[in-house]
């Protein structure tokens, strides 16, 4: 689900992963350390094969090929045999075994077998969709329960969009459906192709029958515009879009707010942030408020996740925008950095730090 946003492609050493309070890194001694809510845990003294960071846990393969999960200060070994692929989201760890097609989910340290024969799967922050070849069904896992979304004798086309807690898909009868909070809601019959996206609690889509731009939001459907937008991008509880007359708007908090009277040079949406360029200003929209972070300067690259935006400013200082406030992380030259949701790992010389909640640890 996530979220490297760049204006230009610039070489930088970046680990992948996302979390709210968790970060992980391999230091210059090859020790593997996990940071969780202000505490550093040196969990492995040998270089791990791989690791991925989520909102509540970290999954990794150690040097002996054991598959482990760190959760709430403890490490649990899940498999002592090679695994296939694994994915970590805000709340879930999903993985397959190297041999066979068994699909597992780890939810709050509880390991659950979803199916012994999965042909494909998709992972959101709190939801997993997959095709169960045994029952010939397209299914979803959400909060401990498996729901059949549709019976399909042949493997369904992967025409779906999955976000934090919402899945939208085209049924075999060409109907746009939404799976939200354990319930399936049909939105409209479609004539392919159809434009739709998913975000946290929201599914914006263009209704070709009424030629209107709509949004399914927290169980209700809203008419956003009476004409198809030029473009739209979806985040947490909001969708940003360009209108036919070039204005730049956002549907947020169940109402429309104008972000600019002009078409932005660029815009991107990451979770609770909308980043955009108006003239030569670097702007961000967060929680209903527009802020100009840089005037007459656009960063070459930036990274955004959850409610945090990180970039190098005009003086090449590592800068963070976190929950409405802008701060300089450090005045020292930074060799590399990684953003995991709201936790920022960065390296100065051979020293590793994690910037979290306005402090460096």
C-alpha positions as semicolon CSV with decimal commas, in nm:
position;residue;x (nm);y (nm);z (nm)
1;X;0,000;0,000;0,000
2;X;0,264;0,228;-0,023
3;X;0,421;0,506;-0,061
4;X;0,726;0,635;-0,218
5;X;0,641;0,958;-0,395
6;X;0,904;1,132;-0,603
7;X;0,911;1,429;-0,838
8;X;1,236;1,314;-0,992
9;X;1,420;0,986;-0,978
10;X;1,721;1,032;-0,752
11;X;1,945;0,752;-0,622
12;X;1,904;0,695;-0,253
13;X;1,946;0,393;-0,027
14;X;1,598;0,318;0,099
15;X;1,458;0,014;0,277
16;X;1,095;-0,067;0,212
17;X;0,832;-0,082;0,481
18;X;0,580;0,120;0,672
19;X;0,476;0,159;1,032
20;X;0,334;0,407;1,278
21;X;0,561;0,356;1,578
22;X;0,804;0,095;1,449
23;X;1,125;0,113;1,249
24;X;1,397;-0,144;1,176
25;X;1,750;-0,129;1,042
26;X;2,075;-0,318;0,997
27;X;2,365;-0,126;1,148
28;X;2,727;-0,114;1,034
29;X;2,804;-0,425;1,245
30;X;2,522;-0,616;1,067
31;X;2,316;-0,622;1,389
32;X;1,943;-0,613;1,327
33;X;1,763;-0,364;1,553
34;X;1,392;-0,290;1,587
35;X;1,265;0,041;1,726
36;X;0,921;0,028;1,887
37;X;0,763;0,333;2,053
38;X;1,088;0,480;2,185
39;X;1,266;0,153;2,272
40;X;1,538;-0,015;2,066
41;X;1,547;-0,395;2,060
42;X;1,866;-0,563;1,926
43;X;1,689;-0,879;1,809
44;X;1,958;-1,042;1,590
45;X;2,338;-1,027;1,599
46;X;2,371;-1,184;1,254
47;X;2,267;-1,013;0,933
48;X;1,908;-1,107;0,845
49;X;1,817;-1,220;0,493
50;X;1,526;-0,976;0,461
51;X;1,276;-0,780;0,670
52;X;0,955;-0,585;0,628
53;X;0,799;-0,339;0,869
54;X;0,429;-0,298;0,950
55;X;0,228;-0,077;1,179
56;X;0,230;-0,321;1,471
57;X;0,492;-0,580;1,384
58;X;0,808;-0,661;1,190
59;X;0,850;-0,982;0,991
60;X;1,192;-1,108;0,887
61;X;1,392;-1,405;0,764
62;X;1,701;-1,466;0,977
63;X;2,038;-1,593;0,861
64;X;1,926;-1,958;0,911
65;X;1,613;-1,901;0,693
66;X;1,379;-1,906;0,993
67;X;1,072;-1,686;0,946
68;X;1,007;-1,469;1,252
69;X;0,770;-1,195;1,365
70;X;0,842;-0,923;1,622
71;X;0,526;-0,807;1,801
72;X;0,479;-0,616;2,124
73;X;0,841;-0,658;2,230
74;X;0,863;-1,032;2,160
75;X;0,999;-1,242;1,872
76;X;0,807;-1,551;1,758
77;X;0,940;-1,809;1,513
78;X;0,658;-1,896;1,272
79;X;0,838;-2,125;1,028
80;X;1,164;-2,318;1,034
81;X;1,129;-2,408;0,667
82;X;1,176;-2,173;0,370
83;X;0,878;-1,951;0,297
84;X;0,766;-1,810;-0,037
85;X;0,646;-1,450;-0,040
86;X;0,551;-1,241;0,261
87;X;0,381;-0,905;0,305
88;X;0,344;-0,685;0,614
89;X;0,072;-0,421;0,647
90;X;-0,037;-0,202;0,935
91;X;-0,199;-0,488;1,125
92;X;-0,129;-0,811;0,937
93;X;0,151;-1,039;0,821
94;X;0,060;-1,255;0,521
95;X;0,284;-1,525;0,377
96;X;0,302;-1,844;0,172
97;X;0,528;-2,145;0,204
98;X;0,802;-2,202;-0,051
99;X;0,657;-2,543;-0,141
100;X;0,285;-2,557;-0,213
101;X;0,029;-2,278;-0,206
102;X;-0,069;-2,256;0,161
103;X;-0,168;-1,902;0,258
104;X;-0,138;-1,777;0,617
105;X;-0,224;-1,456;0,797
106;X;-0,079;-1,345;1,131
107;X;-0,319;-1,115;1,314
108;X;-0,215;-0,986;1,659
109;X;0,039;-1,271;1,686
110;X;-0,230;-1,530;1,601
111;X;-0,141;-1,749;1,302
112;X;-0,440;-1,843;1,081
113;X;-0,445;-2,070;0,776
114;X;-0,660;-1,904;0,507
115;X;-0,641;-2,182;0,250
116;X;-0,412;-2,465;0,144
117;X;-0,452;-2,367;-0,222
118;X;-0,435;-1,997;-0,300
119;X;-0,369;-1,887;-0,657
120;X;-0,334;-1,515;-0,572
121;X;-0,386;-1,277;-0,283
122;X;-0,386;-0,903;-0,212
123;X;-0,314;-0,736;0,122
124;X;-0,449;-0,416;0,275
125;X;-0,381;-0,276;0,620
126;X;-0,653;-0,485;0,787
127;X;-0,789;-0,694;0,500
128;X;-0,673;-0,979;0,275
129;X;-0,848;-1,087;-0,045
130;X;-0,762;-1,416;-0,212
131;X;-0,889;-1,686;-0,446
132;X;-0,946;-2,020;-0,274
133;X;-0,898;-2,291;-0,536
134;X;-1,048;-2,558;-0,308
135;X;-1,388;-2,390;-0,281
136;X;-1,352;-2,199;-0,611
137;X;-1,435;-1,879;-0,427
138;X;-1,304;-1,525;-0,414
139;X;-1,280;-1,446;-0,044
140;X;-1,180;-1,180;0,207
141;X;-1,030;-1,202;0,554
142;X;-1,120;-0,918;0,789
143;X;-1,095;-0,907;1,169
144;X;-1,076;-1,280;1,224
145;X;-1,352;-1,373;0,979
146;X;-1,337;-1,513;0,626
147;X;-1,617;-1,394;0,395
148;X;-1,698;-1,532;0,051
149;X;-1,718;-1,237;-0,185
150;X;-1,816;-1,435;-0,490
151;X;-1,830;-1,794;-0,616
152;X;-1,631;-1,819;-0,939
153;X;-1,572;-2,156;-1,105
154;X;-1,268;-2,020;-1,288
155;X;-1,011;-1,793;-1,129
156;X;-1,155;-1,439;-1,134
157;X;-0,988;-1,155;-1,315
158;X;-0,785;-0,944;-1,073
159;X;-0,987;-0,631;-1,143
160;X;-0,988;-0,512;-0,784
161;X;-0,867;-0,220;-0,577
162;X;-0,767;-0,273;-0,217
163;X;-0,683;-0,011;0,045
164;X;-0,651;0,002;0,423
165;X;-0,990;-0,145;0,510
166;X;-1,186;-0,145;0,182
167;X;-1,195;-0,378;-0,117
168;X;-1,369;-0,285;-0,443
169;X;-1,406;-0,531;-0,728
170;X;-1,595;-0,605;-1,048
171;X;-1,816;-0,911;-1,012
172;X;-1,866;-1,175;-1,280
173;X;-2,197;-0,999;-1,361
174;X;-2,011;-0,671;-1,428
175;X;-2,119;-0,504;-1,107
176;X;-1,898;-0,275;-0,899
177;X;-1,910;-0,400;-0,543
178;X;-1,753;-0,281;-0,218
179;X;-1,651;-0,495;0,078
180;X;-1,643;-0,270;0,384
181;X;-1,655;-0,365;0,752
182;X;-1,753;-0,721;0,670
183;X;-2,042;-0,628;0,441
184;X;-2,073;-0,640;0,060
185;X;-2,244;-0,339;-0,102
186;X;-2,329;-0,326;-0,477
187;X;-2,273;0,022;-0,622
188;X;-2,364;0,002;-0,989
189;X;-2,369;-0,208;-1,304
190;X;-2,083;-0,108;-1,527
191;X;-1,984;-0,097;-1,889
192;X;-1,608;-0,164;-1,880
193;X;-1,377;0,009;-1,843
194;X;-1,472;0,188;-1,521
195;X;-1,267;0,432;-1,319
196;X;-1,256;0,368;-0,945
197;X;-1,007;0,367;-0,657
198;X;-1,004;0,279;-0,290
199;X;-0,879;0,459;0,017
200;X;-0,939;0,424;0,387
201;X;-1,319;0,424;0,434
202;X;-1,375;0,558;0,080
203;X;-1,428;0,440;-0,280
204;X;-1,454;0,720;-0,540
205;X;-1,584;0,621;-0,883
206;X;-1,733;0,761;-1,202
207;X;-2,094;0,661;-1,268
208;X;-2,124;0,640;-1,646
209;X;-2,502;0,606;-1,636
210;X;-2,559;0,944;-1,470
211;X;-2,224;1,097;-1,579
212;X;-2,149;1,192;-1,220
213;X;-1,845;1,153;-0,999
214;X;-1,941;0,980;-0,676
215;X;-1,785;0,856;-0,355
216;X;-1,888;0,566;-0,134
217;X;-1,783;0,686;0,212
218;X;-1,844;0,505;0,539
219;X;-2,147;0,324;0,406
220;X;-2,310;0,619;0,227
221;X;-2,283;0,738;-0,135
222;X;-2,217;1,105;-0,216
223;X;-2,237;1,291;-0,546
224;X;-1,908;1,481;-0,562
225;X;-1,924;1,638;-0,911
226;X;-2,180;1,639;-1,191
227;X;-1,913;1,578;-1,452
228;X;-1,616;1,343;-1,477
229;X;-1,293;1,487;-1,327
230;X;-0,975;1,514;-1,529
231;X;-0,795;1,306;-1,266
232;X;-0,840;1,191;-0,908
233;X;-0,628;1,032;-0,635
234;X;-0,747;0,874;-0,313
235;X;-0,616;0,870;0,044
236;X;-0,752;0,827;0,395
237;X;-1,111;0,953;0,411
238;X;-1,061;1,181;0,111
239;X;-1,017;1,208;-0,264
240;X;-0,834;1,491;-0,443
241;X;-0,931;1,570;-0,802
242;X;-0,894;1,814;-1,092
243;X;-1,217;1,946;-1,242
244;X;-1,288;2,009;-1,607
245;X;-1,240;2,383;-1,550
246;X;-0,892;2,316;-1,401
247;X;-0,971;2,385;-1,035
248;X;-0,815;2,156;-0,776
249;X;-1,054;2,023;-0,510
250;X;-1,074;1,768;-0,234
251;X;-1,373;1,576;-0,101
252;X;-1,295;1,561;0,271
253;X;-1,508;1,550;0,584
254;X;-1,817;1,494;0,365
255;X;-1,777;1,823;0,184
256;X;-1,583;1,974;-0,105
257;X;-1,292;2,212;-0,037
258;X;-1,111;2,407;-0,310
259;X;-0,736;2,359;-0,279
260;X;-0,645;2,588;-0,569
261;X;-0,813;2,784;-0,845
262;X;-0,537;2,662;-1,078
263;X;-0,432;2,324;-1,204
264;X;-0,139;2,205;-0,987
265;X;0,197;2,136;-1,151
266;X;0,180;1,800;-0,972
267;X;-0,013;1,645;-0,688
268;X;0,004;1,321;-0,491
269;X;-0,201;1,168;-0,213
270;X;-0,050;0,954;0,063
271;X;-0,274;0,844;0,349
272;X;-0,378;1,167;0,528
273;X;-0,163;1,400;0,315
274;X;-0,213;1,578;-0,017
275;X;0,112;1,716;-0,157
276;X;0,095;1,959;-0,447
277;X;0,278;2,238;-0,629
278;X;0,100;2,568;-0,682
279;X;0,313;2,807;-0,887
280;X;0,658;2,749;-0,731
281;X;0,534;2,667;-0,382
282;X;0,552;2,326;-0,216
283;X;0,220;2,278;-0,036
284;X;0,054;2,016;0,181
285;X;-0,308;1,964;0,280
286;X;-0,358;1,796;0,617
287;X;-0,668;1,770;0,835
288;X;-0,857;2,039;0,646
289;X;-0,571;2,291;0,635
290;X;-0,336;2,397;0,352
291;X;0,022;2,484;0,448
292;X;0,308;2,609;0,233
293;X;0,620;2,420;0,337
294;X;0,861;2,582;0,091
295;X;0,829;2,903;-0,111
296;X;1,008;2,930;-0,446
297;X;1,156;2,586;-0,398
298;X;1,042;2,236;-0,493
299;X;1,234;1,938;-0,348
300;X;1,388;1,697;-0,594
301;X;1,233;1,409;-0,404
302;X;1,009;1,352;-0,106
303;X;0,860;1,062;0,085
304;X;0,518;1,058;0,247
305;X;0,341;0,806;0,464
306;X;0,061;0,813;0,720
307;X;0,078;1,173;0,853
308;X;0,448;1,235;0,785
309;X;0,627;1,400;0,491
310;X;1,008;1,393;0,463
311;X;1,235;1,582;0,222
312;X;1,560;1,774;0,194
313;X;1,506;2,151;0,204
314;X;1,689;2,416;0,003
315;X;1,987;2,396;0,243
316;X;1,992;2,015;0,205
317;X;1,870;1,962;0,561
318;X;1,656;1,659;0,641
319;X;1,313;1,809;0,705
320;X;0,995;1,651;0,837
321;X;0,632;1,762;0,833
322;X;0,450;1,568;1,104
323;X;0,088;1,616;1,206
324;X;0,074;1,975;1,093
325;X;0,419;2,092;1,205
326;X;0,744;2,132;1,013
327;X;1,081;2,061;1,179
328;X;1,446;2,014;1,086
329;X;1,542;1,660;1,186
330;X;1,917;1,721;1,189
331;X;2,169;1,974;1,061
332;X;2,425;1,697;1,004
333;X;2,473;1,543;0,656
334;X;2,246;1,240;0,626
335;X;2,382;0,935;0,440
336;X;2,050;0,754;0,403
337;X;1,703;0,746;0,552
338;X;1,388;0,538;0,557
339;X;1,034;0,647;0,641
340;X;0,818;0,387;0,817
341;X;0,481;0,553;0,861
342;X;0,553;0,809;1,136
343;X;0,893;0,668;1,233
344;X;1,194;0,795;1,039
345;X;1,522;0,602;1,046
346;X;1,828;0,798;0,933
347;X;2,205;0,750;0,940
348;X;2,473;1,008;1,015
349;X;2,820;0,864;0,951
350;X;2,793;0,517;1,113
351;X;2,538;0,619;1,375
352;X;2,172;0,516;1,341
353;X;1,885;0,727;1,471
354;X;1,507;0,708;1,468
355;X;1,312;1,034;1,464
356;X;0,971;0,978;1,622
357;X;0,717;1,208;1,786
358;X;0,948;1,509;1,744
359;X;1,259;1,347;1,899
360;X;1,561;1,154;1,777
361;X;1,643;0,828;1,953
